[in-house]
Amino acid sequence: MSMDFAPGEEWRYNNSAYFILGYIIEKVSGQTYEQFVKSNIFEPLGMHHTFYGSHSKIIKNRAYGYQKRGDYKNADYLSFTQPYAAGALMSTVEDLLIWNRAIRSNKLVKKESIDLAFTNYELNNGKKINYGYGWGLNDINGSPTIEHSGGIFGYATNSIYLPNEDVFVAVFSNCDCHDPGQVSTRMAALAINKPYPTQKDAIAVDNEYLKKLVGVYEFEDHTTRIITLHDNNLYSQRTGSSKKRLYPIKRNTFFFENSLSKIQFQEEGNQMEASFSNRINKTKGIKTDKPIPLHNEIQVSPEILKRYIGVYEIRPGFNISVTFENGKLMTQATGRQKFQVYPESETKFFPKVFDAEIEFIENDSGNIDSFIIYKGGQKIIGKKKS
C-alpha cells in the first residue's frame, strides 16, 4: 500500500495512529485501554465524572446525544470499539479543567514531553502546520492558544487554553448539529479582553475605493474569493461557501462579522493584492482579470420543480432532501440548514448563499434518479432513494 505523501511534505490528522497508540498501551501495560486510563489518569487526578464510553452502564447525569434531521432526533448508535483510543471517552467540562491543570503542572507527563507536544512543527518547505502532538496551536488576536475539538454521533466539544493569560475554556454540546468552536473562541476572546469586532467598530470607506476592490482573487492556498459590492457594502464569497459581508476597521482592512477572520487589501503598482487571515492562518491572493461569475435565474413551472422532490443519498447516513414548499425548491443536507435553490435551466439550479450548482439527471425511462452537485471543483453524486 503506497503512502499518501512523503514524510515532511504534508500533514494530515489521523485517528488510526491513536488506535495504534491504544494498542501499544495495552501490550505494554497488560491492561485494557479502558483499565489503563481509569487507573493511571482518571482516578489519580480525581476525574470522577470521566469514563471510557459505554452504552450499557448506568451513568448518573449522562446527557443524551441528539442529531438534527429537520427535527431533532436521538443520535444514531455507534459502538465505542470504533473510536477506541481516538476518542471513546465521556467527561464533563469540570473534569476537563482538572485534566488541563494536570497537563500544565506536569502531573502526568514530564515538561520536556509537553514542550514537544506544544511545538508548532514545520513541513519540509518551512510552512508551519499549527499542530503539535495531539493539540492544535492557534491564536486569538495575538494571544497564543492550545486547543482541540472533538465529535461523535450526538456530541461535539471544543476546548481552548491560553497559556499567557492562564485561561481555559471548554464547551460541550449534546447535539452534533452545533459547533462549540465558535462559542468557545468567542468566550475566550472576551475572557482575555480581546473580543470579536462588531458592527459598531466599523468605519466609513468611500465608495470609489470600494469599487477598486471588486473582483476575483486567487490565493496561494488554491482558494478563490469573489469580492462584490452592493449598496456600498463589500461582500466576500469563497468558492464553496456562503457570501459574507465585510466591515471596514481601516480603509483597506475588513473583518467578517461573528469571526476573527480579516482581509486586508494592498495596491502594488497596478496590481491589487489581498491578505486573508483566519486567526493564525494567513494566505495571500492576487486580483485576477476573471469575470465575476453570474447565475441567470429563470422561471420554471411548479410541475417541473415537483419532479425533483425526494431524498438523495450522498453516502450511507448522509442524504440531501429536496422538497417543494410555497412554490420554492428547497434542499437540506443531513444535519444542515435548509436552502432554496434557483433554476438557471429546467435541470440546473443554484443556491444564492454559497457558490455551487446542482444538476438533476433523468434516466432512460424519463424519471429523475440522481443529481450532481458541482462545488469547489468537485462533482458530488446523489442517488435518489425516494
Helices and strands as residue ranges (DSSP letters): H 15-29, H 33-37, I 38-42, H 43-45, E 51-52, E 66-68, E 72-74, G 84-86, E 89-90, H 93-104, H 111-117, E 136-140, E 143-152, E 155-162, E 167-173, H 180-191, G 199-201, H 207-213, E 215-219, E 224-230, E 233-238, E 244-250, E 253-256, E 261-268, E 271-278, E 281-287, H 302-306, E 310-315, E 318-325, E 328-333, E 338-343, E 348-351, E 357-362, E 368-375, E 378-384
